[in-house]
Amino acid sequence: MFVVKFDKLGDIDEKEYTRVVLVSRYNNKWVFCKHKERNTWEIPGGHIEQGEDWLTAAKRELYEETGAVEAKIEPICVYSISKYGLLCYAEISRFEPLPNSEIEKIEFFDDIPENLTYVGTHDKMFEKVKQVKGF
C-alpha cells in the first residue's frame, strides 16, 4: 500500500506537481468514474502534461473522465505518494456525453463507494476534501 502525505498549498513549488486529482460533486452527489479495464471506482484525475498549468490539466482531466464542461475547481492541498500532485475539489454544474476515452461510465454516490481502485489513497484524498470543505 502507498503512503499518502498531505502538504499545505504554497509549501511545494507548483512546478513540482505531476498530477491533479479532483474530488467532485454534482447536485450534492459525489462523482466517480469507472475505467473500461477495471470493475472499480476512481476519483477523476491524471497527469499534468508538459506545457500545462494545474488548472488547465484539471479541466482537461475532469472533461476526459466525466464529461464535465462547467465546473468550479478549487485547490485543496498538495499530496505526495512518490511525486507531488495537487488535490482539488470540483463542483460540476454541467456535463456533456463522455468523450471517447478509457472511462466507461460515471456514477453519482451519496458517499465514497466501497469498491475503489486505489484503496489507501483515494479514500484518504476523499476524506481530506470532505474535512477541508466541511462535508
N, C-alpha and C positions, 0 to 999 in steps of 0.2 A: 504494500500500500504506500502511496505517495504522501508526503507530509506537506500540507499547505500552510504557508506563512503569510500573514497579512501585514502590510505596512501602510502608513498614512500617505495620503496624496501629498506630493511635494518632497517626500523623503527619497524617492528614486527618480532620476532624470528620465523624462518621457522617451528619450532616445533608446532607453534600455527595454522598453515594452516590446514584446514579440507577439503577444496575443491579446485578444479582448474577449471577455465573456459577459453576456447580457442576461441577467435575471430579469424576466419580462412579464408584464401583466397586460391584460386586455379585458375590459368590463369586469374588473375585480376578480379575474381568474388568472392563474399562473400559466404561462405558455411554455410548453416543452415540445421538442421535436424528436422524431424517430428517424434514424438513419436507415437507408434501404437495406443495409447489410447486417443490421442488428435488431434485436427484439426488445430493446431497452429505450429509455427516455433520456434526453440530454438537454442541457441548457444551451441556447444558441450561442455561437461564438466561433472564433478561429484566428488564424494568423493575420498579423498586420503585414501587408505586402510592402515591398520596397517602394518608397515614394509616398506612402500613405501616412497620414497622421492617425491617431487613435480614433477620432470621431468619424473620419471617412471609412475606416475599416469597420467600425461598429455599425454604421448604417448599411454598408455592403453586406456584412455577415448577417445582420438581422433580416435583410431582404432575402438573401440567398437561402437562409434556413427557415424562415417563417412566412415570407411573402409580405412582410410589413413594409408599407411605403410611407407611413406617417407615424412618428414616434418621438417622444421627448426622451432624450438619453442623458443620464446623469452619472458621472464617475463616482464610485463609492470608495474604493481604495485600490492599492496596488497589491497584487498577490504574487507569490513565487512558489514554484514547485521545483523546477530545475532552472528556469529562467523567469524573468519578470513579465507579468501581464497586468492588464487593467480590468478590474471588476466593475461593471456598470449596472445600473438599473434602467430599464426601458419601460415607459408607459406607452403602449401601442394604441393608436386611435384608428388606424385603417390598414387593411390588408388588400392585396391583390392575390390572384392564384399563385401557388408556389411555382417558382421558376424551375426549369429542368436542372436538377442538381442531385446531390447524394441523399437529400432528405425525401423520405417517402410521404410523411404527413406531419401535421402539428396537432396538438390536442390541448385542451384547457382543463386545468385542475384547480380544486379548492386549496390544495396543499401539495407538497412535494410528492411525486409518485414513488411507489415502493421500488419499482423496477428501474433503477438508474444504471446507466452505462458506467459512469465514473464515481462509484461509491467511495466515499472518503475525501473526495474533492468537491464535486458539485453539490453535495449535501451541505458541506461547510460553507461554500460560497452562497448558497441559498439562504442559510441561516444568518450569515453576515449581513446580507442585504435586508432581510426582514428586521434584524436588530437595528440597523442604522436608520431604516425608513420608518420604523415603528409599527410594522405589521404584526 
